[in-house]
Amino acid sequence: MRRSAAVQRRSIVEAIAPRHLARMRPHLVTWLAACTLTIVPSAPAGAQNLLSNPDFAGTASPWTACDGDVSLAGERDGCSDTSASLAVAAEVDCGLGSASYEAGIRQCVPLAGSALVAGSSKVFFSGWVFVDQNVTAGIALRFFAGTDCSGVDEISGAVLAGGSGYAGIWKFWTPLDPVPVPAGTLSIEYQAIGIDHDGTWFLEFFDDAYLGTATVLYTDGFEHASPTPCHWNGFAPG
């Protein structure tokens, strides 16, 4: 009995298909791998911190304190790694322009080698601040025409991000917009400060300072801290 044309075609396909798929399998695997690689989104570039030792890992160097007693304290988020927060005791008139108690730390960042261009670049800055009294506290930038942040070469006054009314809590400070680097700038000074105008002594803590050309995506210092914040250590690609 003769088989129909449709049955014959199906038999031929069934006989050829396994051999054809066997030959095509390596090409299919390569093609699928290529497709998989092309659809994986690239991760955003981390924010490069221009500050040295921004999370006070084992030392306060190279930060300079405003005359008060300085010591390393517990990490703000409770991590048990080598980073810490920096505790600064207030002093009377340590150069911040107030006649009462003041506290502060600072670090000078030369523009040379930083990829910042005076007159065209913009910078982001942020940091965590804690005060035990209701004083004015926050962070600031100052721009200088000299390479060492010398006061006589200051180009513009401080750009501030701060406020009051946050006694007893950690407060994250950052300006709403990036700050233009003035023409002629050769160095930038990052400051974390506290000022009391009522004669009340206070203690101030600083942590996770940041200065860079991109805003941070995580306020815990995940992108730029050294070492990586411990509460991220349990995550791994799945």
C-alpha positions, 0 to 999 in steps of 0.5 A, spaced: 500 500 500 502 506 498 503 512 503 500 518 502 505 524 500 503 528 506 506 521 510 512 521 506 514 528 507 513 527 515 517 521 515 523 524 511 522 530 516 522 526 522 529 522 519 532 528 518 531 533 524 535 529 529 541 529 524 540 536 523 539 539 530 545 535 532 549 539 527 546 545 529 546 545 536 553 548 537 551 554 533 544 554 537 548 554 544 553 560 541 547 564 538 543 563 545 549 565 549 551 571 545 543 573 546 544 572 553 550 577 553 547 582 549 541 583 554 544 583 560 544 591 563 551 594 564 551 596 572 552 604 573 559 606 574 561 607 581 562 614 584 569 615 585 571 619 591 576 624 591 577 624 598 582 620 602 579 616 608 572 618 607 570 613 612 575 613 617 578 606 617 583 606 623 585 613 623 583 620 622 589 622 617 589 626 613 583 629 616 585 636 619 580 637 625 578 644 628 583 644 634 578 640 638 579 633 641 578 628 636 577 620 636 575 614 632 568 612 634 563 606 633 561 606 625 554 609 624 551 603 621 553 598 626 558 595 621 564 591 625 569 592 619 575 597 620 571 603 618 569 608 624 566 615 625 570 621 627 568 624 634 570 631 634 569 636 641 567 643 640 572 648 642 571 656 642 572 660 636 576 655 632 576 659 626 569 658 623 567 665 624 563 664 630 564 667 637 561 661 640 563 653 640 565 650 634 567 643 631 569 641 624 574 637 620 577 639 613 581 636 607 584 639 601 583 636 594 588 639 589 584 639 582 591 636 579 589 629 577 582 629 579 579 630 572 576 636 575 576 642 570 576 649 573 570 653 570 566 647 567 566 642 572 561 641 577 562 637 583 557 633 588 558 632 595 555 629 601 556 626 608 553 624 615 553 628 621 551 627 628 550 632 634 548 631 641 545 638 642 541 642 637 546 646 634 547 648 626 551 642 623 552 640 616 558 640 610 561 645 606 566 646 600 571 652 599 574 653 593 582 656 592 586 659 587 592 655 590 594 648 591 594 647 598 587 651 600 590 657 603 585 662 606 589 668 602 587 664 596 580 663 597 576 664 590 569 664 593 565 663 600 563 656 602 557 652 599 553 649 605 548 644 606 546 643 613 541 646 618 539 645 625 534 641 629 537 634 628 540 633 635 541 626 637 540 623 630 545 621 624 543 626 618 545 625 611 547 632 608 548 633 600 546 639 596 540 639 591 544 640 585 552 639 583 556 645 585 560 649 579 567 649 580 569 656 579 574 658 574 581 659 577 580 654 582 586 649 584 584 646 590 577 644 594 576 644 601 571 639 604 569 641 611 564 638 616 562 643 621 558 644 627 556 651 630 553 653 636 551 660 638 548 660 645 554 658 648 552 650 649 558 645 648 557 639 644 560 633 641 559 632 633 560 625 629 562 625 622 562 619 617 562 617 610 564 623 607 564 624 599 566 629 594 566 627 586 563 628 579 557 624 580 552 623 585 552 617 589 546 612 588 547 609 596 547 614 602 551 608 606 557 609 602 556 603 598 560 605 591 566 609 594 567 607 601 573 602 603 572 597 605 565 596 602 559 597 608 558 590 611 551 590 611 552 589 603 556 583 604 551 577 604 549 579 597 551 575 591 549 574 584 544 569 583 
